[in-house]
Amino acid sequence: MDPDQTITPLQTPQIFDLIAPLHEVLNRLLTQPPTGLTSHAHPVSFPGQQPLEIQHLSGEVGVDAVKNKVKKARAVLETLPDMDRSIDEQQAEIDDLVRKIKAQQEMLRSFGQY
């Protein structure tokens, strides 16, 4: 990371909380009605909400909420420093820092010998 680069403060953790709403949508999508029931008589998995069918995903409030959370989280992540760096670049920096630490540790040990 560039020493002159300012650090962007992290947003609240709720922006990255996608598991619960995604679980709810997937559970509603995967809930199948018992044999013999019509599509209007699905058992209710969540209070006040019917199971979803794949053709009804577009415009569904829960689905739209998950999409919006993902967009917001992605936008926040893109503002973080060094997100444009490759894994190889990051590994090269880590290797360089490890070498510097080892050299400093060796220097400190040499001071102890005198």
C-alpha positions in Angstrom: 0.0 0.0 0.0 1.2 3.5 -0.9 2.2 5.3 2.4 0.6 8.5 1.0 -2.7 6.8 0.4 -5.5 7.7 2.8 -7.4 4.8 4.3 -11.1 4.7 3.6 -13.1 4.1 6.7 -15.1 0.9 6.6 -18.9 1.1 6.4 -21.1 -0.6 8.9 -21.0 -4.4 9.0 -24.7 -4.6 8.0 -23.7 -3.7 4.4 -21.9 -7.0 4.2 -24.6 -9.0 6.0 -26.0 -11.0 3.0 -26.3 -14.4 4.5 -29.7 -14.1 6.3 -31.6 -12.3 3.5 -30.1 -14.6 0.9 -30.9 -17.7 3.0 -34.5 -16.5 3.3 -34.9 -16.0 -0.4 -33.3 -19.4 -1.3 -35.3 -21.2 1.4 -38.5 -19.7 0.0 -37.4 -20.6 -3.6 -36.5 -24.2 -2.6 -39.6 -24.8 -0.5 -41.8 -27.1 -2.5 -45.6 -27.6 -1.8 -46.7 -31.0 -0.6 -48.1 -33.2 -3.3 -51.7 -32.5 -4.2 -51.8 -28.8 -3.2 -52.3 -26.2 -5.8 -49.9 -23.3 -6.3 -52.2 -21.1 -4.2 -52.1 -23.4 -1.2 -48.4 -23.5 -0.5 -47.4 -24.0 3.1 -46.1 -20.8 4.6 -42.4 -21.0 5.4 -42.0 -17.4 6.6 -44.7 -15.4 8.3 -46.7 -13.5 5.7 -44.6 -14.9 2.8 -45.4 -17.6 0.3 -42.7 -19.8 -1.3 -41.2 -18.4 -4.4 -41.3 -19.9 -7.8 -38.4 -19.3 -10.2 -40.6 -17.3 -12.7 -41.6 -14.9 -9.9 -38.1 -13.9 -8.8 -38.1 -10.6 -10.7 -39.5 -7.8 -8.7 -39.8 -9.8 -5.5 -39.0 -7.6 -2.5 -36.7 -10.1 -0.8 -34.8 -10.7 -4.0 -34.5 -7.0 -4.8 -33.2 -6.4 -1.2 -30.4 -9.0 -1.7 -29.5 -7.5 -5.1 -29.3 -4.0 -3.5 -27.1 -5.3 -0.6 -24.8 -7.0 -3.1 -24.5 -3.8 -5.1 -23.8 -1.7 -2.1 -21.2 -4.1 -0.7 -19.5 -4.3 -4.1 -19.4 -0.5 -4.3 -17.8 -0.3 -0.8 -15.2 -2.9 -1.6 -14.2 -1.1 -4.8 -13.3 2.0 -2.7 -10.9 0.1 -0.5 -7.2 0.7 -1.2 -5.3 -1.9 -3.3 -8.4 -3.7 -4.6 -7.0 -3.3 -8.1 -3.8 -5.2 -7.2 -3.3 -8.8 -8.3 -2.6 -11.7 -6.0 0.9 -11.9 -7.4 1.6 -8.2 -6.6 0.3 -8.6 -3.1 2.4 -11.8 -2.6 5.5 -9.9 -3.9 4.9 -7.2 -1.3 4.4 -9.8 1.4 7.7 -11.6 0.5 9.5 -8.2 0.5 8.1 -7.4 4.0 9.1 -10.8 5.3 12.7 -10.3 4.1 12.8 -6.9 5.8 11.5 -8.4 9.1 14.1 -11.1 8.9 16.9 -8.6 8.3 15.7 -6.4 11.2 15.5 -9.5 13.5 19.0 -10.4 12.5 20.3 -6.9 13.2 18.7 -7.0 16.6 20.3 -10.3 17.4 23.7 -8.9 16.3 23.2 -6.0 18.8 22.7 -8.6 21.6 26.1 -10.3 20.9 28.2 -7.2 21.7 
